[in-house]
Amino acid sequence: MTEPNPEIERWRLILGAPAERRTGPPQGEDADRDAALEWLYGRDPDRARRQIRIGGVRADDAAGSDGAEESDRSGGATRRAGGSEPSTLTTVEWLDGIHRLFPKETIERLERDAVETYGIQEVVTDPAVLARIEPNAVLLRAVLRTKHLMNPQVLALARRIVEAVVRDLMERLRPEIRRSFSGTRARRPSRFRQARNFDFHATIRANLAHYDPAARRVAIENPRFFARTRRHVEQWQLILLVDQSASMTSSVIHSAVTAACLWGLPGLRTHLVAFDTDVVDLTHDVTDPVELLMTTQLGGGTDIAKAVAYGASLIDNPRRTILAVVTDFYEGGDAQWLIRTVRELVQQGTHVLGLAALDEEANPDYDHDLAQRLADLGAHVGAMTPGRLAEFVAERLGG
């Protein structure tokens, strides 16, 4: 019996049924993987119009061949889906199968495509599915978009996903954010030895006498460290205005977690306000980002001007206030009103931030024209991660 060739099997998995005349049908777990990919990507509405030529074999769906060109994340190549026979897999069985058959990165991609590309809402609205699924950021975004479709039983299960992902974000972000407020490096030396205060350049200068030319190394006998000055954060306000339109889901998540991490810092009052065409003050829920996310409804239009005007009404001391607007800058309201309000805020000394993105990747997609007009008025505009936002706030408060 001929041993299976892993490379051929991999290409068969990528190309699907049209390659079977050269590779033979998949066997064992490869057949299961092929069925799982076909269950998802076989529902592509454009597959009948696609055709490819691979190794001299022409697969033409329009002429009756089966298969579809899809993204197969198991190999990172273009997938040619398998046979066109109707699948008997349920959503639960499919999820169980992919968790058994694929690595974690592939599972997350398949789940994301199921929800975001093919709209298989059972992934986050079916109790049997939610009970089995592994929480991750993709599913959290899906839960937030579909929670209005869930009955109380399903909401309780969905909350497990929200709690798990928020807990992970809090664990990763809180140390980074709190570290931003722990003090700035001073130029004077310190006898207090801590790795984050290590002064590399001063250490090299102080130990050059111990340089070994043969080994080309400096023996460190007298390490040097910076001192740190304490930040003063008395009587400051941070007002976070978060666009909750559907395209800003990640920003809503990270804004909620960031606000919770900043909450309770000495002398810093944090406000959190969500907006679409309406404005909702969520400050009373900042300490519980899970509850905040479960009660926030994503979607609707965008009225940035109304939100900024509301934020301006919360300001006590303009020169000790940071007003940060997290949005894509696609204004559905009165752009001129927004420009006038921002101009007034800047003139009175308020630090105005326009954040095009507030997630870990900080990939901005925003109206550059309006953003530039606000920047020309003196607002700070750009893409900023939660950690960088905390650094910005800490720098202003320490100034």
C-alpha positions, 0 to 999 in steps of 0.5 A: 500500500502506497504511503500518503504524500502529505504535500499532495494531500495538502494540495488536494485539500486546497484545490478540492474536488477538481484535483481528485482526478490527479490526486485521488479522493481525500482519506481519513481526517483529510476527508473530514477537513474537506467536508468542514471547509465545504460546509462553510465555503460551499455556500459562496454565491459566486462559485458558479461563475468561477473557473481556474486552471491548475496543472492543466486541469480546468475546473469550470463551475459554469460548465457543471464542474463542482468546486469554488475558489475560497480562502483556506486558512489551513494552508494560506492558499486559494481554496477550491472547494469540494463536491456539491453534494448537500451537507448533513453537518449541523452547526454544532457538528461543524464546530466540534469538527473544526476544533478537532481538525484544525489549529487554533489560528485556522479555527478563529478564521473559520469562525470569523468567516462563518459569522461575518462573511456568511452570516451563520448567526447560529454560531452566536445565537444557538444555545447548543453552539454557545455552550461548546464554543471557545471564547475569542475576540471574533465571537465577542464582536459577533455577540455584540452585533447580534445580542438583540436577537437573543432570548434570555437563555442565549444571552446568559450563555453569550455573556460567558464569551463577553466575560472571558474576552474582557477578562483577557483584555483587562489582564493584558491592558491594565498593567500597561495602562497603570505603568503609564501613570507610575512616573516618568524617567528623570535624568538624575541617577538612582540607587533603586535598581529596577529593570524598567529604570535601567540606564543603558548608555550611562552603564556603558560609559561607567564600565568602559574601563572593564572592556575586554578586547579579546572577547569584545565585551564590557564587564558590567560592574557598576550598572546605572539606573534612572530615578523616576518622578511621580506624576501629578494627576490632580483635578483632571477629566478624561471624557471618552466619546465612542462611536457605536456604529457597527463598523466601530465594534472593536473600538467600543470594546477597547474603549470600555476596557480602557475606561475601566482600567483608568477608572479610580486613578488618583485625581482622574475622573473618567467619563464614557459616552457612547453615541450614534445619532443619540448620546448615552452616558455610560459612566455609571457602568465603567467599572463593569465593562461586561455589563456595559458591553451587554447593554450597548446597542451597536448600529445606527447613524452617526452624529459626532457633533451632538456627542462632542457638544454633550462632552463639552457640557461635562467639562469643569476645568477646560485646561485640565480636560482631555476629550477623546472622540473615538470615531471613523469621522464619517459625520452624519450630522452637522459637520459645521457644528462639529468644527465650531465646537472643536474650535471653541474647545481648543481655544479654551485650552481643552486637549481634544483627541480624535482617535480613528482606531482604538484597538490593538492593531490600530488599523484606521479607516476614516474620513481623512478630509474631516479629520484633517479639518479638525487637526488644522484647528488644533485637535490631535488626530490619528490612530492610537492603541489603548496603551498609547492613549494611556501614555498620552493621558499620562503625559498631559497629566504629568505636564 
